[in-house]
Amino acid sequence: MDSLVIARNPRPARRKGALSAFLVAGAVAAAPMVTPLPALARLAPEGFGDLIEQVSPAVVQISAKQVMTSESPAGTEENSVPEHFRDGPFKDFFERYFNDRSPRKFQRPQGRRAAIGSGFIIDEDGIVVTNNHVIGSAKEITVTLKDGRELSAELLGSDEKTDLAVLRIETDTALPAVAWGDSDKARVGDWVLAVGNPFGLGGTATVGIVSARGRDIGAGPYDDFIQVDAPINSGNSGGPLFDQSGRVIGVNTAIYSPNGGNVGIGFAIPAELAKQVVAQLHEKGSVERGWLGIRIQPVTPEIAESLGLDEPEGALIASVNENSPAEKAGLRQGDVILGFDNEKIKDPRDLTRVVATAEIGADTPLEVWRGEEAITLEVGIGAAPRQLAAACDANDGVELGALGLTLAQLDDKARSRYGLDETLQGVVIAEVDSDSDAAEKGLRPGDLITRVNQKSVKTPADITKAVEQAEQAKRKAVLLLVERQGEQRFVAVEIADA
C-alpha cells in the first residue's frame, strides 16, 4: 500500500487578496483605517533547484517482492478496496470509503508481486529509512539509487505502530546521506519539499507548505502527523519531507483522497518521532516503549464537571494493572493525569505518546487530579510487554475459515506470546487471512474476542458454534466484541461463502 484514502475532495481554499475597507451599517464617519502587517522579507524562495540537487542523491526507490494471492473470481471484488491499498496499518479507513459487501472466497498465496515505494539514506554506510507498509512481509528488497545502481537490502527492523522500517545496503563507496531536522520547529505555512517515486517514477520532487500539525488519522496509537499540501501520490510512501535547509522533518506516509491520487492533503511522520524509532530499529531491530500499566479514557465535559476540573482535559484512569509501575506509584482508578514530566496532558493520545518515548526505568513526575485537588506522584517507567505479531503454530490454533481467522485458547502460553493481562478472558486471534473481511476490518494477531453476537466466549469452540448458529439463521455477519490494548470495540465480520 502506498497511500491512505480517508475522504472526499475538500473545498477549495479561499484565495487571499488584498485587505479592503468596509462600511459599518449606520456609521456616519469613514471606515477606520486598517493597519497592514509589515511586509515579509521572503514570501517564497526564488527556486528549489539548488536544494533538490543537494538532497535528491540520498533519496532511493524501494522494490519489495511480496507473496500475493490469486485473482478473485469474476464479480467478487466489485466496489472493493484496490489491492495496492489493502496492506499496511490503515485498513480501518478503507472500510469507510470502499464499502464492499460482496461475497469473498479465500485464496492461497500464488506467485509474487513487487510493491514500489521510496526511502532515504541517513548514513553514508547505507542505512535507509522507509515505511513499514512498503516493506510488508517482503522476501526480497531492492534499493535503486539515483545513479541507477540496484542493491539488495537487508531489513534491520520494522515497527508497525509507527509504520517505520530501517534497511541496510552495502557498497564499496560512501553513499550520499541526509540529516534529520527539528520537526518541532516546523510551523504552519513553512515551505516543504517532498522527494520520492510516485507511481514508480524515480526522483520526483514536489513543493508545498505545512498545512497543519498534530493530525490524528487513526493509523495507530502514536499519531502525530504533519499535514502538507505538497503533492504526494502512490509510491511516495517512505520518502523524505525536507525543510528549506535540506533536513528531513518528516517521512511521507499517507494521503487524504477519494481515489488514491493527490488532492493536496498529505501526511508525514514527524522527524522527532521517526528518529527515535529509527535509532532503536537500527541498534536493536525492535522498539522498546515505556509503559505505565493503566487503561485510560478521555475526560468529557460531564466527567470534568463531576470531578471538579475546570477544563475537560487529561487522561482518566479506567483501571490499573496489578504489579504495574502505575500501581507501585500509587495511581488509582478514577485519577486524572494532567501532566507527565512537566508536560501538559490534554487527552489520552498525549499521554500515550509521551509515555511510549519515555526512558525505561526513569523516575518521572506525574501531575494527578484526585479528590478535587492536584497532587504529584513519581512513577518508574516500565517496559511495555511485547505483543508479538507472529502467528501461532498450526497445533496452537483452530482455523475458522468462515471468518478468515485462526483462533487460540487464552492460556498462559497465549498470554505470554501476546502480552495479555491475566485478568482478561476470551479467545485470542492467532492469525488473520489477508483476503478476509476480518483483515479489512483491521483485526490482527493478538486481538482478543470477548463476545460474539452479544454472548461471552471463552474457547474457540464457542466462536465456532456462534458462527454456525448465525449461518443457520441465514445471517451474513457476526458481531464481535474485540479488545486491543485496553480498548474495546464492536466489529461486524462477514461470514464467507463455503
N, C-alpha and C positions, 0 to 999 in steps of 0.2 A: 504494500500500500504506500502511496506516495503523497496523499493529501487527505484532508479531513473535510467532509461535506456536512455542514451544520445549518445552513439557512438559505433563504432565497435572496435575490438581489436586494441590497439595501437601497434606500432612497439616495438620489444624487446629492452630493454635498452642496450646501449653499455657496454660491460664488461670492467671494469677498470683494466689495467695491469700496470706493472712497467714502469717507464719512460725509453725511449730508445733514443739513439743518432741518429742523422740523418745527411745526407750529403747534402750540398748545391751545385746545379749544377754549374760547373765551378770553384769550390773552390780548392785551391791548398794546403791549410792547413787543419789540422784535425778539425772536427766539434767542436764548443765551448762547454765547459763543462756546463751542466745544473745543477744548484744547487737545490737539493731536499728540500721540505718543512720539517721543524722539525717534527719528529715522534710524533704522538698523543699519549698521555698517555693512553687513553682508546678508542679503535676503536669501541668496543661493550661491553655491560655488559656480565658478565660470565653466567648469567641466570636471569630469571624473576620470579622464584618460590616464593621468599620472597615477592616481590611486589604483585603478584597475590593473595597470601594468605592474604595480608593486605587489598586489596581493594574489592575482589570479594564478600564478605558477604553483601556489600551495593548495589550490582547490582541485579536487580529483573527482573522477566518475567511478562509481562502485557498481559492479555487477555481481549479484548474489544468486547463484543457482540453487533453487529450492525444489523440493518434491511437490508435484502438482497432481490434482485429481483429474480423472477423465471427464470429458464434456457431459453435461447433464442431458437427459433425454429431451427431445424437442418439446417445447411448451412448458417445461417445468421451471424455467428461470425468468419468465416474463415479469417485468417490473421489479426484479430482484436487484440486490446490490451488485454492481460490476465487480468482476473477480479481483481487479487490482486494488479495490477498496476494502476487501474483506479481512485482510490481515491487520495486525497491529492493535494498539490499545484503545482505538476509538470506535469500537463496534456499537456501543450504545447509541451513538449519534446516528449511525446509519439506519437504525430501525425507524427513526422519526421520519426520514426523508425517502426511504426506499421500502415502502410498506408492503413487502412481499408476503402474500398469504397462499402462494401456490404450493401444491404438493411437492415433496422432495424425495429423492431416492439417495441412499448412501452409496458412495463410490469409494473404491480403494485407490490408493495412490498409483498413478501411472505416469511415468516419464518425469521430466523436469521442466521448470521454467526459470527465466532469469529476471529478477527484479532489478531495475536500474534506479540508482539514487546518487546522491552527492556526498561529499565528505571534505575534510580539510586536514592538512598536516600541521601538527603543533610542535613537532620536534624533528630536527634535521636527521635523526636516526631512523625516522619512518613511522612515527606514532600518528595514527589517523583517527579522527573523531567523526562519527556519523550517527544516524538514528538507529535504535534497536529494531524498529519495524522495517527498515531497509534490509537488514541482515536476516531477520526472522530465524528460521531453522536451516539456513543455507549450509549445503555440503561443500560448496566451493565459492570462494570470494576472490574477485579480481579487481584490482585498482588500476585505473588508467590515468597516467599523468598528463599534464598539458602538452608535453613533448611527444605524446603518443605511445610511450612505453607502457606495457601491460605487465603488472607484477602480481603474483599470488600473495594473498594477505592471510594472516593468522588472527583469529579472534581472541583478543586478550580477555575480554569480559563485556557483559551487557547488563543493562538494568531496565526491566520492563516498566517499572513505576515512573521513571523519568524519561523513558524512551531514548536512552543513550547507549552507544556501543563504542568500544575502542578496538582498533585494529593495529597490526604491525606489518610493515612491508620492509624488505631488505634490499639494499642496493650497495654498490661499491663506492658510491659518492654521496656526499651530504645532500640532503633534499631541501628545497625551499620550504620555509615554515612561517606560520603567522602566530601572533601572540594574543592572549586573552586581554580584553579590555575590561572596564568597570561598568557593568550594565546598570548599576545603581545610579550612576550619574546621567544616564540617558533620559532626556526629557521629551515629553510630547511635543512634536514639532521639529525635533532634531532630524537632520538628514541621515539616511542609512543606505547602504549598498548591499545587495544580495548577489552572490555569485554561485552558480550551480549548473545543473544539467537538466533543465526542464525538457520533458519528453525525449530524453536521451541526447539532446543537442548539447554538445560539450561547450564549456567555457562561456556561458551566457550570463551577462550582468544586467541587473535591473536596479532602479533607484526609486526611493520614496522617502517617507518620513515616519517617525514613530507616531502611531495614531492613538495608542493608549498603553497603560501599564497595568500589571497585576491582573490579567484576564484569567478567569477560571472557566475552562471549556469542558470540564467534566472528564478530561482524559486520564486523570489519576489523582492521588491524594496530595500531590505536591504542585499542583497547577499554579503557575505564577507567570503566565506568558506575556511577552512583549507583542503588542499588536502593531503591524506595519501595513502601509499601503503599497509598498514595493511589489510589483507583480511577481507572484510565486505560483508555480504550477507543478503538476506531476513530474517527479524527477528532481525537484529542488530539495526534497527531504534530506536532511543531514548536512546541507550546505551551510556556509557561514553567513552571518549578518554582520557587516562591518560598520564602524563609525567613520567619521571623516579623517581620522588619523590612521586608518587601516588596521585597527584592532578589532578582534571578534567580540561583539557584545551579545551575540545570540546564535542559536542553532535553529535554522528554519525547519519547522516540523509539520505544520498543518495549515490549511486554508479554510475559509468560510465561503461556500459556493453551492449553488443548486445543481451544478453539472460537472464538478471536478475541475473546472477551469478558473482562472483568476478573475475576481470581481473587485479586487482592491482591499481585501481583508485577509491578512496572513498572520501566522503566529510563530514566534520563535522562543525557544527555551532561553532564559536569561543566562548570561555568562557566569554570574555569581553563583548560580545553582549548578550549571553544567561543569564548571572547572573543578568543583569539589567532588562531584560524582566521577568525572573522568580521571581525576588523580587516584581515587580508590580503585577504579577498574584497571588502571594501568599498573598499579602496585600490587594489588591483591586479587584481581579478577572478579571481585564482587563488591557490594556496597554494604557497609555496616552502619546501621542507623540507630539514633538514640531512641529510647523507649521509657515511658512512664508507667505503663500498665493500667491505663484508665480508658473508659468509654465516655465519650463526650458528645454534647449536642448543642445546638445554637441557643442563645438566650433571646427569647421572643420578648416583645414589649410587655406582654402579660406576665411572663416569668420575672422580668426585671422589676415590675411594679410590686409583685408579691414578695420579692426578696429585698426590696428597699433600695434597688440600684437606680441611679439617676438616668442611665442610658442602657439600652439593650445591647450590651457588649460583653465580650469574654466568651469562655467556653465552660459550659455547665457539666459537671462530672455526673454521669448517669450511674456509673459503677466503678469500683476499684478492685483490681485483681489481687488475690491473696499472694502474699510474699513478693509483691511487686515493689519497685522503687517508690511508687506513689504511696503505697500502704506504709512502707517503712518511714516515709517522710511525714506521715500523719494526715495525708489528704483523705477527705471523706466524700461519700456520696452526697450531692447537693451543694458542694463547694463550687464556686465560680472562679476560674483562673483568669485574672485580669492582666497579669504581667508575667513575663518569663525572661529572666536575666536582664532586667531593666528595659525590656522591650514591651510595648503595649500590645495586648492581645485583643483584637476586635471581634474575632469569630473563631470557630474551631479550626478552620483552614490555616489561620495564622499560627495557632499552637502546633498543629501537625507539622508544618514546615520547619519551625524553629527547633522543635524537639528532635526531628529527624537529623538535622545537621549539627546538633549539639555534640560536644566532646564526650565520648563514653567515659564514665567514671567521674566526671567533673561535678562538684557540688554547686548547684545553681539555685539562686533565689527565685521564689515564686511569690507574686502578689495574689492573694486569695481573698475573696469575699465570703465571709461566713458570719451568720447571725447578725446581719445588718452592719457589719464593720469589716474593714480591711485588715488582714494580718499578713505577715511574711513568714514563709516556710522555706526550708532549704532541702532540696532533693538531689540525690545522687543519680545521675543519668545512667540508665542501664542500656544494654544492647538488645535491640529488637530480636525476638525469636525468628529464626529463618523459616519462611513459609515456602518450602520447596515446590517448584512447579513441575518436577519430574513426575511422570505418570507411574502408578503402581504397576508391579509385575502382573501378568495375567492371572496368577494364582491369588493375587491380593484383592481383586475386584470382581464385580458382577456386571457384565455388559448388558445394557438396556438399549437395544438398537432403536426402539420406538422413540426414544428421546435423544439418541446420539450421545449417551453418557455411559461411562464406566463408573460404578458406584462401589464404595468400600465401607466396611463396618468401621465405626468410630471407636477403635480400640487404642491401646497405648501406642502401638506402632504408628497408626494414622495420626494420632495427636502429636507425636514427636516429629513425624515427617512434615506436617504442615503447620506446626507451632500453634496448635489449638488448645484452648484452656480446658482444664479438667471439668469445669462446671458445664460446658456445652454439651448438648445432646442432639442427635440427629444422624444423618448419613452424609459422608463426605464424598465429594466428586473427585475421582481419581484421574479421569481422562475425559476429554470432550472431543467428539468428532468435528473436525474443522468444517465439514459441509452441513452441519446440523443447524436447526433453528436455535438450539441452545447456545451454540457458538456465536451466532449472530446477535443473540440477546446479551452477550457478554459474560456468560458463565465460564468458569475456568477451574482447573485443578486446585483443590484446597477450599473451595466454597462448600458451605455446609447447608444441606437441605433439612429443614426442621419440620415443615408441614407440606402436605400435598393435598390439594382440594380441601383445605381447612382442617385436615386431620393430622395429628402428630405422627411422625415416622421415626423409627429407631433402627431399622435394619433395611438393607437393600430389598429384601423380600416385601417389606411394607410398601415401598415405592412401586415395585413391580405389580403388586396386587392392585394398587390405586390406579395405575395406568390401564390395567386390564379392565377394571370396572368402568373407567372412562370410555374405553373402546366399546364395551358392551352397551353403554348408554349413548353411543354414536356421537360422543364429544370429539371435537377436533383438537383440543388442547387440554393440558392440565395446569393448574395454578400452583406454583412452587413458592414457598417462603424460604428465601435464601439469606444466610448470614455470612458476611465477609468483614473481617477486622472490626467486629463490634457493630456493624451497620446491617440492618435487616431491610429487605425489600421483597415485594411480590413480583414474580416473573411468570408470565404465561408462556409455556413452551408447547409448540405444536407437536402432535403425535404423527410420526412419519408413517406413510403407507407401507404395509408389509411387502 
